[in-house]
Amino acid sequence: MFDIIIIGAGPAGMTAAIYALRAGKKVLIIEKENFGGQITASPRVENYPGFKSISGNEFADNLLDQITSLGVVTEVNVVTAVKKTAGTFTVETESGNFEGRAVIIATGVSHRRLQVNGEEEHLGKGISFCAVCDGGFYRNKDVAVVGGGSTALQDSLFLSDICSKVYLIHRRDQFRGETELSDEVRRNPKIELCLNSTVDEIKGLSVVESVVIRNKIDNSTREISVKGVFEAVGQIPENRQFADVIELDEAGYIKSDEKCLTSCEGIFAAGDCRTKERRQLTTATADGTIAALAALDYIRIRSN
Ligand SMILES: Cc1cc2nc3c(=O)[nH]c(=O)nc-3n(C[C@H](O)[C@H](O)[C@H](O)COP(=O)(O)OP(=O)(O)OC[C@H]3O[C@@H](n4cnc5c(N)ncnc54)[C@H](O)[C@@H]3O)c2cc1C
């Protein structure tokens, strides 16, 4: 029996683990694929207090080192459900169940898809959701980035250092991302803006060879030869598997209060997976702290 089971080893989950472990608790953290979560896709983090500049991977590695040295138990697995059973919780995974006194859900968000022709068959064959992870495969090649937020802008700038040319395809004429990033993108000679444009199709025999875009103003189409398509069109929460035990909002984020307590006593939510205004490292780690302290209170009160 674990004191606290944390689902998701992003910045929120790993911060929660630090607080729970330092309080002497037996902590299991279950991660389905990538210790560090989304931030491992960022080449440069410059807005986390105390670090003038740090790569996302280094940030994640530091967190993992910290919780490992504190004695966390790790499990690489996909959590499929959480059940409340007589005051404790059963966390179900694809291969086995774990028992805990309290649960912290920190599952973050995943990437939205374009849902266009040719997307499904080219996943992993030229379509990527992570410029930092896969950019190196496209050295000196032409690529496309799709999206208009900060991630699309960051991805375009990152890829412009590696690739010969970056087409940035965005359905509007203005970017949603930060002004500084957008200015930097507009100044970059290796980035060609394809504004007011949507993707009609991703083409290629076995791997991506081109992308067909449609101009929304005159309805004209253009086929651009690219070896890679980086999709950066938004994020979606992955909390459906918890809907039986906790309340989600309309968009699928976990409803929780100031203490990160969900609608089920003993289950806490931290980070990007919960309903909130801002999804950042600082807000994720703050949630991790709050959720862990609330979980510790919950365990203490129940054991008195
Ligand atoms: C490219 C990029 C750049 C960014 N740059 C910055 C930046 O410079 N500054 C900043 O403040 N923020 C930045 N962010 C945002 C920041 O990374 C996130 O806000 C933060 O990572 C959220 O942390 P989290 O722990 O809540 O979720 P995540 O980082 O999403 O971690 C959640 C973890 O849960 C795991 N998981 C999900 N479902 C399950 C399941 N069923 N079973 C087991 N494990 C599961 C996932 O695999 C993941 O590892 C950036 C994000 C991206 C994508």
Ligand as a Chemical Component Dictionary entry (heavy atoms), coordinates in Angstrom:
data_LIG
# 
_chem_comp.id                   LIG 
_chem_comp.type                 NON-POLYMER 
_chem_comp.pdbx_formal_charge   0 
_chem_comp.three_letter_code    LIG 
# 
loop_
_chem_comp_atom.comp_id 
_chem_comp_atom.atom_id 
_chem_comp_atom.alt_atom_id 
_chem_comp_atom.type_symbol 
_chem_comp_atom.charge 
_chem_comp_atom.model_Cartn_x 
_chem_comp_atom.model_Cartn_y 
_chem_comp_atom.model_Cartn_z 
_chem_comp_atom.pdbx_ordinal 
LIG C1  C1  C 0 7.030  22.951 -26.631 1  
LIG C2  C2  C 0 6.595  23.458 -25.278 2  
LIG C3  C3  C 0 7.286  24.493 -24.688 3  
LIG C4  C4  C 0 6.898  24.984 -23.436 4  
LIG N1  N1  N 0 7.624  26.002 -22.893 5  
LIG C5  C5  C 0 7.291  26.454 -21.679 6  
LIG C6  C6  C 0 8.067  27.490 -21.060 7  
LIG O1  O1  O 0 9.062  27.978 -21.621 8  
LIG N2  N2  N 0 7.687  27.931 -19.842 9  
LIG C7  C7  C 0 6.602  27.426 -19.198 10 
LIG O2  O2  O 0 6.305  27.871 -18.094 11 
LIG N3  N3  N 0 5.859  26.431 -19.744 12 
LIG C8  C8  C 0 6.168  25.942 -20.961 13 
LIG N4  N4  N 0 5.421  24.948 -21.525 14 
LIG C9  C9  C 0 4.242  24.430 -20.791 15 
LIG C10 C10 C 0 4.680  23.461 -19.697 16 
LIG O3  O3  O 0 5.537  22.476 -20.255 17 
LIG C11 C11 C 0 3.449  22.801 -19.096 18 
LIG O4  O4  O 0 2.612  23.786 -18.576 19 
LIG C12 C12 C 0 3.845  21.823 -17.996 20 
LIG O5  O5  O 0 4.670  20.806 -18.507 21 
LIG C13 C13 C 0 2.618  21.178 -17.367 22 
LIG O6  O6  O 0 3.072  20.238 -16.456 23 
LIG P1  P1  P 0 2.118  19.017 -15.999 24 
LIG O7  O7  O 0 2.939  18.183 -15.102 25 
LIG O8  O8  O 0 0.840  19.548 -15.526 26 
LIG O9  O9  O 0 1.755  18.205 -17.334 27 
LIG P2  P2  P 0 2.649  17.505 -18.423 28 
LIG O10 O10 O 0 3.942  18.179 -18.587 29 
LIG O11 O11 O 0 1.749  17.362 -19.602 30 
LIG O12 O12 O 0 2.921  16.059 -17.795 31 
LIG C14 C14 C 0 1.888  15.125 -17.646 32 
LIG C15 C15 C 0 2.471  13.726 -17.677 33 
LIG O13 O13 O 0 1.436  12.773 -17.406 34 
LIG C16 C16 C 0 1.625  11.637 -18.211 35 
LIG N5  N5  N 0 0.342  10.931 -18.360 36 
LIG C17 C17 C 0 -0.783 11.399 -18.978 37 
LIG N6  N6  N 0 -1.770 10.479 -18.907 38 
LIG C18 C18 C 0 -1.243 9.422  -18.223 39 
LIG C19 C19 C 0 -1.798 8.160  -17.843 40 
LIG N7  N7  N 0 -3.053 7.813  -18.144 41 
LIG N8  N8  N 0 -0.992 7.298  -17.181 42 
LIG C20 C20 C 0 0.287  7.641  -16.853 43 
LIG N9  N9  N 0 0.845  8.824  -17.206 44 
LIG C21 C21 C 0 0.087  9.701  -17.868 45 
LIG C22 C22 C 0 2.138  12.213 -19.518 46 
LIG O14 O14 O 0 2.842  11.237 -20.285 47 
LIG C23 C23 C 0 3.040  13.349 -19.039 48 
LIG O15 O15 O 0 4.380  12.953 -18.897 49 
LIG C24 C24 C 0 5.784  24.430 -22.760 50 
LIG C25 C25 C 0 5.084  23.377 -23.357 51 
LIG C26 C26 C 0 5.472  22.876 -24.598 52 
LIG C27 C27 C 0 4.713  21.731 -25.232 53 
# 
loop_
_chem_comp_bond.comp_id 
_chem_comp_bond.atom_id_1 
_chem_comp_bond.atom_id_2 
_chem_comp_bond.value_order 
_chem_comp_bond.pdbx_ordinal 
LIG C1  C2  SING 1  
LIG C2  C3  SING 2  
LIG C2  C26 DOUB 3  
LIG C3  C4  DOUB 4  
LIG C4  N1  SING 5  
LIG C4  C24 SING 6  
LIG N1  C5  DOUB 7  
LIG C5  C6  SING 8  
LIG C5  C8  SING 9  
LIG C6  O1  DOUB 10 
LIG C6  N2  SING 11 
LIG N2  C7  SING 12 
LIG C7  O2  DOUB 13 
LIG C7  N3  SING 14 
LIG N3  C8  DOUB 15 
LIG C8  N4  SING 16 
LIG N4  C9  SING 17 
LIG N4  C24 SING 18 
LIG C9  C10 SING 19 
LIG C10 O3  SING 20 
LIG C10 C11 SING 21 
LIG C11 O4  SING 22 
LIG C11 C12 SING 23 
LIG C12 O5  SING 24 
LIG C12 C13 SING 25 
LIG C13 O6  SING 26 
LIG O6  P1  SING 27 
LIG P1  O7  DOUB 28 
LIG P1  O8  SING 29 
LIG P1  O9  SING 30 
LIG O9  P2  SING 31 
LIG P2  O10 DOUB 32 
LIG P2  O11 SING 33 
LIG P2  O12 SING 34 
LIG O12 C14 SING 35 
LIG C14 C15 SING 36 
LIG C15 O13 SING 37 
LIG C15 C23 SING 38 
LIG O13 C16 SING 39 
LIG C16 N5  SING 40 
LIG C16 C22 SING 41 
LIG N5  C17 SING 42 
LIG N5  C21 SING 43 
LIG C17 N6  DOUB 44 
LIG N6  C18 SING 45 
LIG C18 C19 SING 46 
LIG C18 C21 DOUB 47 
LIG C19 N7  SING 48 
LIG C19 N8  DOUB 49 
LIG N8  C20 SING 50 
LIG C20 N9  DOUB 51 
LIG N9  C21 SING 52 
LIG C22 O14 SING 53 
LIG C22 C23 SING 54 
LIG C23 O15 SING 55 
LIG C24 C25 DOUB 56 
LIG C25 C26 SING 57 
LIG C26 C27 SING 58 
# 
